[in-house]
């Protein structure tokens, strides 16, 4: 597709369940980012993938959060044993290359509600 | 500790007037700055950027000013239009370093009244 695609667009899950969020970056983009935005908060960096380099996981809030990326394509963000504080919109973004001052392009987000 | 701060959570402006959105940063290693606009239920979209070697960048109705000594940047929109109503995020990056992520502020919600 032309843009960053995320699925599901909306997810309601029970506390304690695991969820997987998927991101398809723009074709050819080597860098992929996950951010989240909780209600009333700014965009919070979670994790960054750049090519075959080790990902920058410095923003992951706890060990319940993990992410994988297959080559330079799809990424999956997994949240284990979800908590109510995990409720947020999870935004994926990609850019042509990483640390080059390039703009990054966001998907529409996956809205997660933990009840 | 917030590295990028947008101290005004909201701003209301009359159509046709100037909107000024402010952003402060603390990390002197930041050397590239961007503004993103976000409508409800959509992902943020890129608006305008500026490198630290410049103090001004203009694109149509949008101008970004950078004051490195004050670690402050601002986005000017003139004239403001109702369609500009959105949340505006300031973001900063260590372009020349190893950091690969953009650090965002909390956003300022702009409302342009007709």
HADDOCK unambig.tbl for C-alpha pairs under 7 A between the chains (distance, minus, plus):
assign (segid A and resid 41 and name CA) (segid B and resid 106 and name CA) 5.60 0.50 0.50
assign (segid A and resid 42 and name CA) (segid B and resid 104 and name CA) 6.79 0.50 0.50
assign (segid A and resid 42 and name CA) (segid B and resid 105 and name CA) 5.81 0.50 0.50
assign (segid A and resid 42 and name CA) (segid B and resid 106 and name CA) 3.45 0.50 0.50
assign (segid A and resid 42 and name CA) (segid B and resid 107 and name CA) 5.93 0.50 0.50
assign (segid A and resid 43 and name CA) (segid B and resid 104 and name CA) 5.74 0.50 0.50
assign (segid A and resid 43 and name CA) (segid B and resid 105 and name CA) 6.98 0.50 0.50
assign (segid A and resid 43 and name CA) (segid B and resid 106 and name CA) 6.50 0.50 0.50
assign (segid A and resid 45 and name CA) (segid B and resid 103 and name CA) 6.98 0.50 0.50
assign (segid A and resid 48 and name CA) (segid B and resid 100 and name CA) 6.82 0.50 0.50
assign (segid A and resid 48 and name CA) (segid B and resid 101 and name CA) 6.60 0.50 0.50
assign (segid A and resid 98 and name CA) (segid B and resid 100 and name CA) 5.83 0.50 0.50
assign (segid A and resid 99 and name CA) (segid B and resid 95 and name CA) 5.40 0.50 0.50
assign (segid A and resid 99 and name CA) (segid B and resid 98 and name CA) 6.93 0.50 0.50
assign (segid A and resid 99 and name CA) (segid B and resid 99 and name CA) 6.77 0.50 0.50
assign (segid A and resid 99 and name CA) (segid B and resid 100 and name CA) 5.02 0.50 0.50
assign (segid A and resid 100 and name CA) (segid B and resid 95 and name CA) 5.56 0.50 0.50
assign (segid A and resid 101 and name CA) (segid B and resid 32 and name CA) 6.14 0.50 0.50
assign (segid A and resid 101 and name CA) (segid B and resid 95 and name CA) 5.30 0.50 0.50
assign (segid A and resid 103 and name CA) (segid B and resid 46 and name CA) 6.74 0.50 0.50
assign (segid A and resid 105 and name CA) (segid B and resid 45 and name CA) 6.76 0.50 0.50
assign (segid A and resid 106 and name CA) (segid B and resid 43 and name CA) 5.45 0.50 0.50
assign (segid A and resid 106 and name CA) (segid B and resid 44 and name CA) 6.01 0.50 0.50
assign (segid A and resid 106 and name CA) (segid B and resid 45 and name CA) 6.76 0.50 0.50
assign (segid A and resid 107 and name CA) (segid B and resid 43 and name CA) 5.36 0.50 0.50
assign (segid A and resid 108 and name CA) (segid B and resid 42 and name CA) 4.78 0.50 0.50
assign (segid A and resid 108 and name CA) (segid B and resid 43 and name CA) 4.14 0.50 0.50
assign (segid A and resid 109 and name CA) (segid B and resid 43 and name CA) 6.12 0.50 0.50
